[in-house]
Amino acid sequence: MSAKPIPGRQTAAAEGDIVVFHIGMRINHFRAPRSWFPVFQAMPRMLRELSKDKAAGLLGYRLLSGGPRIFYVVQYWESKEKLLAYAADQDQQHRPAWTAFNRYARVGKGHVGIWHETYLVPAGSYEAIYADMPAFGLAAVTGVIPVGRRGERARDRLAAA
């Protein structure tokens, strides 16, 4: 992602359906790193793996923090089928990470929490605007186009789909 702002008003160049996937962890007990540190380490391995395999379906992601206890990732996927295929694939990083988490969760008894939310967003059901911003969010993974191509107002951009 470029840190240089793009002058003017832009919108995401996304086309078609998208999947927005939020996944994160919460450290419930800082003094129990055996429970939460392996969870913390697992996501970068998965993101590296997915970033190397464009056919896997991950369009891009953004790492975020919700304070000292909460870490999460917003991911954009081509389809729910590709997201679910990755999650179930025995030969990828997710399955061993999930197995390890379950093991740590049993022993750690609530020392770390995890969550995820999946949003299936059909074409025409999303819109975006970025004013004097670097490519961000959906635009960071799909590119940008001038707002005027899709409409000057959110109402126009949603109606155009």
C-alpha positions as a Python dict, from the first residue, in 0.01 Angstrom:
ca = {
    (1, 'M'): (0, 0, 0),
    (2, 'S'): (137, 337, -98),
    (3, 'A'): (160, 594, 179),
    (4, 'K'): (123, 878, -72),
    (5, 'P'): (-228, 1027, -88),
    (6, 'I'): (-413, 1014, -419),
    (7, 'P'): (-549, 1365, -486),
    (8, 'G'): (-923, 1410, -508),
    (9, 'R'): (-1210, 1174, -455),
    (10, 'Q'): (-1173, 809, -554),
    (11, 'T'): (-1375, 494, -517),
    (12, 'A'): (-1274, 127, -514),
    (13, 'A'): (-1239, -33, -857),
    (14, 'A'): (-1399, -354, -725),
    (15, 'E'): (-1622, -551, -960),
    (16, 'G'): (-1858, -834, -872),
    (17, 'D'): (-1913, -1011, -542),
    (18, 'I'): (-1660, -984, -260),
    (19, 'V'): (-1613, -1155, 74),
    (20, 'V'): (-1500, -951, 374),
    (21, 'F'): (-1353, -1164, 651),
    (22, 'H'): (-1257, -1027, 994),
    (23, 'I'): (-1053, -1252, 1221),
    (24, 'G'): (-884, -1171, 1547),
    (25, 'M'): (-770, -1260, 1893),
    (26, 'R'): (-799, -1110, 2239),
    (27, 'I'): (-538, -1164, 2506),
    (28, 'N'): (-739, -1229, 2821),
    (29, 'H'): (-440, -1300, 3048),
    (30, 'F'): (-109, -1133, 2959),
    (31, 'R'): (76, -1356, 3206),
    (32, 'A'): (-18, -1665, 3009),
    (33, 'P'): (190, -1627, 2689),
    (34, 'R'): (194, -2005, 2638),
    (35, 'S'): (-176, -1975, 2562),
    (36, 'W'): (-183, -1666, 2342),
    (37, 'F'): (160, -1631, 2179),
    (38, 'P'): (117, -1932, 1944),
    (39, 'V'): (-217, -1785, 1832),
    (40, 'F'): (-48, -1449, 1775),
    (41, 'Q'): (225, -1614, 1562),
    (42, 'A'): (-10, -1824, 1348),
    (43, 'M'): (-175, -1546, 1147),
    (44, 'P'): (144, -1404, 987),
    (45, 'R'): (235, -1754, 864),
    (46, 'M'): (-108, -1796, 705),
    (47, 'L'): (-98, -1449, 546),
    (48, 'R'): (247, -1516, 398),
    (49, 'E'): (126, -1847, 258),
    (50, 'L'): (-186, -1690, 108),
    (51, 'S'): (4, -1393, -35),
    (52, 'K'): (235, -1628, -227),
    (53, 'D'): (-57, -1822, -382),
    (54, 'K'): (-277, -1581, -580),
    (55, 'A'): (-505, -1869, -686),
    (56, 'A'): (-602, -1923, -320),
    (57, 'G'): (-840, -1627, -347),
    (58, 'L'): (-713, -1379, -88),
    (59, 'L'): (-725, -1037, -256),
    (60, 'G'): (-554, -855, 28),
    (61, 'Y'): (-564, -775, 397),
    (62, 'R'): (-502, -512, 662),
    (63, 'L'): (-358, -582, 1009),
    (64, 'L'): (-526, -382, 1286),
    (65, 'S'): (-515, -342, 1662),
    (66, 'G'): (-801, -269, 1897),
    (67, 'G'): (-574, -171, 2185),
    (68, 'P'): (-316, -366, 2381),
    (69, 'R'): (-526, -684, 2402),
    (70, 'I'): (-696, -712, 2063),
    (71, 'F'): (-532, -789, 1727),
    (72, 'Y'): (-722, -859, 1409),
    (73, 'V'): (-707, -876, 1033),
    (74, 'V'): (-957, -754, 775),
    (75, 'Q'): (-930, -975, 468),
    (76, 'Y'): (-1086, -942, 124),
    (77, 'W'): (-1154, -1265, -67),
    (78, 'E'): (-1264, -1349, -420),
    (79, 'S'): (-1533, -1591, -301),
    (80, 'K'): (-1666, -1779, -1),
    (81, 'E'): (-1573, -2105, -177),
    (82, 'K'): (-1204, -2008, -183),
    (83, 'L'): (-1212, -1891, 180),
    (84, 'L'): (-1374, -2216, 295),
    (85, 'A'): (-1142, -2427, 80),
    (86, 'Y'): (-838, -2267, 241),
    (87, 'A'): (-979, -2316, 590),
    (88, 'A'): (-1041, -2686, 527),
    (89, 'D'): (-722, -2771, 334),
    (90, 'Q'): (-514, -3018, 535),
    (91, 'D'): (-198, -2915, 349),
    (92, 'Q'): (-218, -2545, 436),
    (93, 'Q'): (-124, -2351, 752),
    (94, 'H'): (-480, -2297, 880),
    (95, 'R'): (-561, -2656, 980),
    (96, 'P'): (-256, -2709, 1203),
    (97, 'A'): (-304, -2361, 1353),
    (98, 'W'): (-667, -2441, 1435),
    (99, 'T'): (-571, -2774, 1588),
    (100, 'A'): (-302, -2606, 1798),
    (101, 'F'): (-542, -2333, 1910),
    (102, 'N'): (-791, -2593, 2033),
    (103, 'R'): (-515, -2764, 2228),
    (104, 'Y'): (-400, -2435, 2387),
    (105, 'A'): (-760, -2333, 2459),
    (106, 'R'): (-827, -2653, 2653),
    (107, 'V'): (-513, -2608, 2864),
    (108, 'G'): (-535, -2227, 2890),
    (109, 'K'): (-903, -2216, 2991),
    (110, 'G'): (-990, -1873, 2853),
    (111, 'H'): (-646, -1710, 2847),
    (112, 'V'): (-695, -1617, 2482),
    (113, 'G'): (-1011, -1553, 2283),
    (114, 'I'): (-1058, -1567, 1907),
    (115, 'W'): (-1334, -1449, 1678),
    (116, 'H'): (-1420, -1416, 1314),
    (117, 'E'): (-1696, -1263, 1106),
    (118, 'T'): (-1763, -1336, 740),
    (119, 'Y'): (-1961, -1101, 517),
    (120, 'L'): (-2075, -1209, 171),
    (121, 'V'): (-2123, -887, -21),
    (122, 'P'): (-2298, -918, -356),
    (123, 'A'): (-2211, -687, -644),
    (124, 'G'): (-2402, -363, -607),
    (125, 'S'): (-2422, -388, -228),
    (126, 'Y'): (-2106, -199, -145),
    (127, 'E'): (-1967, 145, -218),
    (128, 'A'): (-1663, 336, -105),
    (129, 'I'): (-1511, 682, -114),
    (130, 'Y'): (-1156, 790, -43),
    (131, 'A'): (-1081, 1165, -41),
    (132, 'D'): (-713, 1261, -58),
    (133, 'M'): (-621, 919, 84),
    (134, 'P'): (-371, 653, -18),
    (135, 'A'): (-533, 337, -147),
    (136, 'F'): (-698, 188, 163),
    (137, 'G'): (-936, -93, 251),
    (138, 'L'): (-1112, -237, -51),
    (139, 'A'): (-932, 10, -281),
    (140, 'A'): (-595, -119, -161),
    (141, 'V'): (-678, -462, -301),
    (142, 'T'): (-879, -368, -611),
    (143, 'G'): (-733, -32, -714),
    (144, 'V'): (-906, 304, -741),
    (145, 'I'): (-1108, 491, -1001),
    (146, 'P'): (-1239, 847, -991),
    (147, 'V'): (-1563, 876, -797),
    (148, 'G'): (-1741, 1032, -1095),
    (149, 'R'): (-1732, 703, -1285),
    (150, 'R'): (-1971, 550, -1032),
    (151, 'G'): (-2155, 860, -907),
    (152, 'E'): (-2078, 1160, -690),
    (153, 'R'): (-2287, 1051, -390),
    (154, 'A'): (-2310, 720, -204),
    (155, 'R'): (-2675, 693, -313),
    (156, 'D'): (-2566, 728, -677),
    (157, 'R'): (-2287, 473, -648),
    (158, 'L'): (-2518, 215, -489),
    (159, 'A'): (-2795, 281, -743),
    (160, 'A'): (-2553, 241, -1035),
    (161, 'A'): (-2486, -122, -951),
}
